[in-house]
């Protein structure tokens, strides 16, 4: 395992669908979202670029928060207009890659721990230790209604359920000792019954007997990713996460978040280096600075304002359809994703944006403002990394697969030349490449209770 702290880590933010209302319209974008070969191609590109992992975002409904209608989502190919289940997509990518980590988003709000733990244990085995789980709590009524509920669970209850969900999942992964699978045909002894255990979990949310019917994962636990930005979410992430995905409108806010999370980790008995913080970066790369900004303008022109506002309404869990389009976003009580609300408030105040302008910007936002030549993009990323704002980045694509191909071909060699990014993978598993320890049986107690 690498113990180096001077190399940044890179994840790729991918959706199993269009994702960006302007990106799918951009010349060169390929609309093959229903084909396994499309995602396999992206996976191969990312592995060529020595990325740590490929991270699939997901949601559980077609959003209808703007004006109580799906129209703007479906019409413009916005956030949730089409989303494949990411778990089988990961399996298809695992078959054509050897080192790339494979992360899927799965909610703790409406699913059950046993099938989720089983699915990620299976993925970890089939990929030889490259699985990761992006833990989300879900927050939309439209998602709740797809699971027989009238309304979503309130924020504090969602995190209480998520805490117990993670505990049960870890208990299930621990229900097989590391050496339980013997496979001795002479004895005969397939698996040692003394090393496979019921978990007999009885809690406020779940009753699970166990054991899991999959041997303990190669990584012990799959890598845990989380994106909480509210105080409750930050505390949850500091306890459970190996990787934190976040979004910031400025270097200063990214640095403040980084310091806060690392401090929280220490308060929970963890080391700062036990958590890798990878803020979102969506580079726009051109042969010249002017060319990059022209590409950015072209991409922005392809975003209808309602497309971005539809996504923002979903993220904030607020119907923005009744607000004046040519006035700034007012102060509102945003029950949805706190990180996105802080980001748009900062952006609105800094640039004096109207709601219409914010819709275009949000629908095609380029997080981190890494716009320029490959050298200039590398300059910006190196500055964030060197100034204590991150441990690397979650790289988004303005259009796929072209933007990932451009980044790997142009920016990755520049980062490698500067010695801030790897030239070869350090190990076999995702934990190896992230520089994370393999959890021992019972590690969940330390994460949840600091014991």
C-alpha positions in Angstrom: 0.0 0.0 0.0 1.2 3.5 -0.8 1.6 5.8 2.2 2.5 8.8 0.1 0.5 11.9 0.9 1.9 14.1 -1.9 -0.1 12.5 -4.7 -3.6 13.6 -5.5 -6.4 11.1 -6.1 -8.8 11.3 -9.0 -12.4 10.0 -9.3 -14.6 10.4 -12.3 -18.2 11.5 -11.8 -20.4 9.6 -14.3 -24.1 9.1 -14.8 -25.7 6.1 -16.4 -27.7 8.5 -18.6 -27.3 12.0 -20.0 -26.9 13.9 -16.7 -26.2 17.4 -18.2 -28.9 19.2 -20.2 -26.3 20.9 -22.5 -23.6 18.2 -22.6 -25.7 15.6 -24.5 -26.3 18.2 -27.2 -22.7 19.2 -27.6 -21.0 18.1 -30.9 -19.1 15.0 -30.3 -21.2 13.8 -27.4 -22.3 10.2 -27.9 -25.8 9.2 -26.8 -25.2 5.5 -26.3 -26.4 5.4 -22.7 -28.2 2.1 -23.1 -25.1 0.2 -24.3 -22.6 -1.6 -22.0 -19.8 -0.8 -24.5 -20.3 3.0 -23.9 -19.5 2.7 -20.2 -16.7 0.1 -20.9 -15.1 2.6 -23.2 -15.1 5.3 -20.5 -13.8 2.8 -18.0 -10.8 1.9 -20.2 -10.0 5.6 -20.8 -10.1 6.3 -17.0 -7.9 3.4 -16.3 -5.4 4.5 -19.0 -5.4 7.8 -17.0 -4.7 6.0 -13.7 -7.9 7.3 -12.1 -8.6 5.8 -8.7 -12.3 5.2 -9.4 -15.3 5.7 -11.6 -18.2 7.0 -9.5 -21.8 6.6 -10.7 -24.4 9.1 -9.3 -28.0 7.9 -9.1 -31.5 8.9 -8.1 -34.7 6.9 -7.7 -37.2 9.0 -9.6 -37.7 11.3 -12.6 -37.7 14.6 -10.7 -40.9 16.7 -10.8 -40.2 19.4 -8.2 -40.3 22.3 -10.7 -43.9 23.2 -11.2 -44.9 19.7 -10.1 -44.0 18.4 -13.6 -41.5 16.1 -15.2 -41.6 18.1 -18.4 -38.4 20.1 -18.1 -36.5 17.0 -17.0 -37.6 14.8 -19.9 -37.7 17.6 -22.5 -34.2 18.8 -21.9 -32.4 15.6 -20.8 -31.7 17.0 -17.3 -30.5 15.3 -14.1 -32.9 12.4 -13.8 -34.5 12.1 -17.3 -32.9 8.7 -17.7 -30.8 6.7 -15.2 -29.8 3.0 -15.5 -29.3 1.0 -12.4 -25.5 1.5 -11.8 -24.8 -1.8 -10.2 -24.9 -4.0 -13.3 -23.1 -1.2 -15.2 -20.2 -1.7 -12.8 -20.1 -5.4 -13.5 -19.7 -4.7 -17.2 -16.8 -2.3 -16.6 -15.2 -4.7 -14.1 -14.9 -7.2 -17.0 -12.7 -4.9 -19.1 -10.6 -3.2 -16.4 -8.0 -4.4 -13.8 -7.3 -1.5 -11.5 -10.1 1.1 -11.7 -12.3 1.4 -8.6 -16.0 1.0 -9.3 -18.5 3.0 -7.2 -22.3 3.0 -7.3 -24.8 5.2 -5.5 -27.3 3.3 -3.4 -29.8 4.9 -1.0 -30.2 3.8 2.7 -33.7 5.4 2.9 -35.9 2.9 1.0 -33.8 -0.2 0.6 -32.8 -3.0 3.0 -29.3 -3.7 4.3 -29.1 -7.4 3.4 -29.5 -7.1 -0.5 -27.3 -4.0 -0.5 -24.5 -5.6 1.5 -24.8 -8.7 -0.6 -24.6 -6.7 -3.9 -21.5 -4.8 -2.9 -19.8 -7.9 -1.5 -20.4 -9.6 -4.8 -19.1 -6.7 -6.8 -16.0 -6.5 -4.6 -15.3 -10.2 -5.2 -15.9 -10.1 -8.9 -13.7 -7.0 -9.4 -11.0 -8.4 -7.0 -11.3 -5.6 -4.5 -12.4 -2.6 -6.4 -16.0 -1.9 -5.2 -17.2 1.3 -3.6 -20.6 2.4 -2.3 -21.7 6.0 -2.4 -24.1 6.2 0.5 -27.0 8.6 0.1 -30.1 9.1 2.2 -32.6 10.3 -0.4 -34.7 13.4 0.2 -37.4 13.7 -2.4 -41.1 12.9 -2.1 -41.0 11.7 -5.7 -38.5 9.0 -4.6 -40.5 8.1 -1.6 -43.6 7.6 -3.7 -41.7 4.9 -5.8 -41.4 2.9 -2.5 -44.9 3.0 -1.2 -44.4 6.2 0.9 -46.3 9.5 0.7 -43.4 11.6 1.9 -39.7 11.2 2.4 -38.1 10.7 5.9 -37.1 13.9 7.6 -33.4 14.8 7.7 -32.5 13.7 11.2 -34.4 10.4 10.9 -32.8 9.7 7.5 -29.3 9.9 9.1 -30.4 7.8 12.1 -31.6 5.1 9.6 -28.4 5.5 7.6 -26.3 5.0 10.7 -28.0 1.8 11.5 -28.0 0.7 7.9 -24.2 1.0 7.7 -23.8 -0.8 11.0 -25.9 -3.7 9.7 -24.1 -3.8 6.4 -20.7 -3.9 8.1 -21.9 -6.7 10.5 -23.0 -8.7 7.5 -19.7 -8.2 5.7 -18.1 -9.3 9.0 -20.4 -12.3 9.4 -17.7 -14.4 7.6 -14.2 -14.4 9.1 -11.5 -13.7 6.6 -10.4 -17.4 6.6 -13.9 -18.9 6.8 -13.9 -20.1 3.2 -11.6 -23.2 3.4 -12.3 -25.1 0.2 -10.6 -28.3 1.3 -11.9 -31.2 -0.9 -10.0 -33.8 1.1 -11.5 -33.1 4.5 -14.1 -32.3 3.1 -14.5 -28.7 4.4 -16.0 -26.1 2.1 -16.5 -23.3 4.8 -15.8 -23.6 8.5 -19.1 -23.3 10.4 -17.3 -21.9 13.4 -16.1 -18.9 11.3 -19.5 -17.9 9.9 -21.8 -16.2 12.3 -25.4 -14.9 12.7 -25.4 -11.2 13.4 -28.8 -11.2 15.3 -29.2 -7.5 14.8 -32.3 -5.9 16.5 -32.4 -2.1 16.2 -34.8 0.8 15.7 -35.0 0.4 12.0 -33.9 -3.1 11.1 -34.1 -6.7 12.3 -31.5 -8.9 10.5 -30.4 -12.4 11.5 -27.7 -13.0 9.0 -25.2 -14.2 8.1 -24.5 -13.0 4.6 -24.3 -15.7 2.0 -21.2 -14.2 0.4 -17.7 -14.5 1.9 -16.1 -11.4 3.4 -15.2 -8.9 0.7 -11.5 -8.7 -0.4 -11.4 -5.1 0.9 -13.0 -6.1 4.2 -15.6 -3.4 3.6 -16.1 -1.8 0.1 -14.9 1.8 0.1 -17.5 4.0 1.6 -18.3 7.4 -0.2 -20.5 10.1 1.2 -21.5 13.6 0.3 -23.1 15.2 3.4 -22.7 19.0 3.7 -25.2 19.8 6.5 -23.8 19.6 10.0 -25.6 16.3 10.5 -24.3 15.1 7.1 -20.7 16.2 7.9 -20.7 14.3 11.1 -22.1 11.2 9.4 -19.4 11.5 6.7 -16.6 12.0 9.3 -17.6 8.8 11.0 -18.3 6.4 8.1 -16.6 7.7 4.9 -13.4 6.7 3.3 -14.0 9.2 0.5 -16.1 12.4 0.6 -17.5 13.8 -2.6 -18.4 17.5 -2.4 -19.0 20.7 -4.4 -17.7 24.2 -3.8 -17.9 27.5 -5.6 -14.5 28.7 -4.4 -11.2 27.7 -3.1 -11.9 29.3 0.3 -15.1 27.4 0.9 -13.4 24.1 -0.2 -10.5 24.8 2.3 -12.9 25.5 5.1 -14.9 22.3 4.4 -11.6 20.3 4.2 -10.4 21.5 7.6 -13.8 21.0 9.2 -14.1 17.4 8.0 -10.6 16.5 9.0 -11.2 17.9 12.5 -14.4 16.0 12.8 -12.6 12.8 11.8 -10.1 13.3 14.6 -12.9 13.9 17.1 -14.3 10.6 16.1 -11.0 8.8 16.8 -9.9 8.6 13.2 -6.8 9.9 11.5 -7.1 12.8 9.0 -5.6 10.7 6.3 -8.3 8.0 6.8 -10.7 10.2 4.7 -10.0 11.4 1.2 -11.9 14.6 0.3 -12.4 14.9 -3.5 -14.4 18.0 -4.5 -16.1 18.2 -7.8 -14.1 19.7 -10.7 -15.5 20.0 -14.3 -12.6 21.2 -16.5 -13.1 22.9 -19.8 -9.9 22.4 -21.8 -8.9 24.4 -24.9 -5.8 24.8 -27.1 -5.7 28.4 -25.8 -7.3 30.2 -22.8 -9.6 32.0 -25.3 -10.6 28.7 -27.0 -11.5 27.1 -23.6 -13.7 30.1 -22.7 -15.3 29.9 -26.1 -16.1 26.2 -25.5 -17.5 27.1 -22.1 -19.8 29.7 -23.7 -20.9 27.2 -26.3 -21.8 24.7 -23.7 -23.7 27.3 -21.6 -25.7 28.4 -24.7 -27.0 24.8 -25.0 -28.6 24.9 -21.5 -32.2 26.1 -21.3 -32.7 28.0 -18.1 -35.6 25.8 -17.0 -33.4 22.7 -17.4 -31.0 24.0 -14.8 -33.8 25.3 -12.5 -35.5 21.9 -12.7 -32.3 20.3 -11.4 -31.8 23.0 -8.8 -35.4 22.6 -7.6 -34.7 18.9 -7.2 -31.4 19.4 -5.3 -32.9 22.1 -3.0 -36.3 20.3 -2.7 -38.0 23.6 -3.5 -40.4 24.5 -6.3 -38.7 27.5 -7.9 -41.4 27.9 -10.6 -43.2 30.7 -8.8 -40.1 32.9 -8.3 -39.4 35.9 -10.7 -36.8 34.7 -13.3 -35.2 38.1 -13.6 -34.5 38.6 -9.9 -31.9 37.0 -7.8 -32.6 33.8 -5.8 -34.0 35.0 -2.5 -33.1 33.5 0.9 -35.1 30.3 1.3 -35.3 27.4 3.6 -33.8 24.6 1.5 -34.7 21.2 3.0 -32.6 19.4 0.3 -28.9 19.2 -0.4 -27.3 21.9 1.8 -24.0 21.9 -0.1 -25.7 22.8 -3.3 -27.7 25.6 -1.6 -24.5 27.1 -0.2 -22.9 26.8 -3.6 -25.6 28.7 -5.5 -26.0 31.4 -2.8 -22.3 32.0 -3.0 -22.4 32.1 -6.8 -25.5 34.3 -6.9 -24.0 36.9 -4.5 -20.6 36.9 -6.0 -21.7 37.4 -9.6 -25.1 39.1 -9.2 -27.0 36.4 -11.1 -30.7 36.5 -11.7 -32.7 33.2 -11.3 -32.8 32.8 -15.1 -29.0 33.2 -15.3 -28.5 30.9 -12.4 -30.6 28.3 -14.2 -28.3 28.3 -17.2 -25.2 28.3 -15.0 -26.5 25.5 -12.7 -27.5 23.3 -15.6 -24.1 23.6 -17.2 -21.9 24.5 -14.2 -18.2 23.9 -14.3 -17.3 23.3 -10.7 -14.0 24.7 -9.6 -13.7 27.1 -12.6 -10.9 25.0 -14.1 -11.2 26.6 -17.6 -8.2 27.0 -19.8 -5.3 25.2 -21.4 -4.2 21.8 -20.0 -1.4 23.6 -18.2 -3.8 26.2 -16.7 -6.2 23.5 -15.6 -3.3 21.6 -14.0 -2.2 24.9 -12.3 -5.6 25.3 -10.7 -5.9 21.7 -9.5 -2.4 21.8 -8.1 -3.1 25.0 -6.3 -6.2 23.6 -4.6 -4.3 20.4 -3.7 -1.2 22.3 -2.4 -3.3 24.8 -0.4 -5.1 22.2 1.7 -8.5 22.3 -0.1 -8.6 18.7 -1.1 -6.9 15.3 -1.4 -7.7 15.3 -5.2 -10.8 15.7 -7.3 -13.9 14.2 -8.6 -13.7 15.0 -12.3 -16.9 15.7 -14.1 -17.3 15.7 -17.9 -19.0 18.5 -19.8 -19.8 15.9 -22.5 -19.0 12.2 -22.7 -16.9 10.4 -23.5 -14.9 13.3 -25.2 -14.3 15.4 -22.1 -12.8 12.4 -20.2 -10.6 11.6 -23.2 -9.4 15.2 -23.4 -8.6 15.2 -19.7 -6.7 11.9 -19.8 -4.8 12.9 -22.9 -3.9 16.4 -21.9 -4.2 17.2 -18.1 -3.1 13.8 -16.6 0.4 13.9 -18.3 0.8 17.5 -17.0 -0.1 16.5 -13.4 2.3 13.5 -13.7 5.1 15.7 -15.0 4.7 17.8 -11.9 4.9 14.8 -9.6 1.4 15.4 -8.0 -0.3 12.4 -9.6 0.7 8.7 -10.0 2.2 7.3 -13.1 1.3 3.7 -12.1 -1.2 2.2 -9.8 0.2 1.5 -6.3 -1.7 -1.8 -5.6 -4.4 -4.1 -6.7 -7.5 -3.0 -4.6 -9.1 0.4 -4.5 -8.1 0.7 -0.9 -4.5 0.1 -1.9 -4.6 2.9 -4.5 -6.3 5.3 -2.1 -3.8 4.6 0.6 -6.5 3.3 3.0 -6.1 0.5 5.5 -8.2 -2.7 5.1 -10.8 -2.7 7.9 -10.5 -5.5 10.4 -13.6 -7.5 11.5 -15.5 -5.2 13.9 -14.1 -2.0 12.5 -17.7 -0.6 12.3 -17.8 -0.2 16.1 -15.0 2.3 15.9 -16.6 4.2 13.1 -20.1 4.4 14.6 -19.2 4.8 18.3 -15.5 5.8 18.3 -14.8 2.6 20.4 
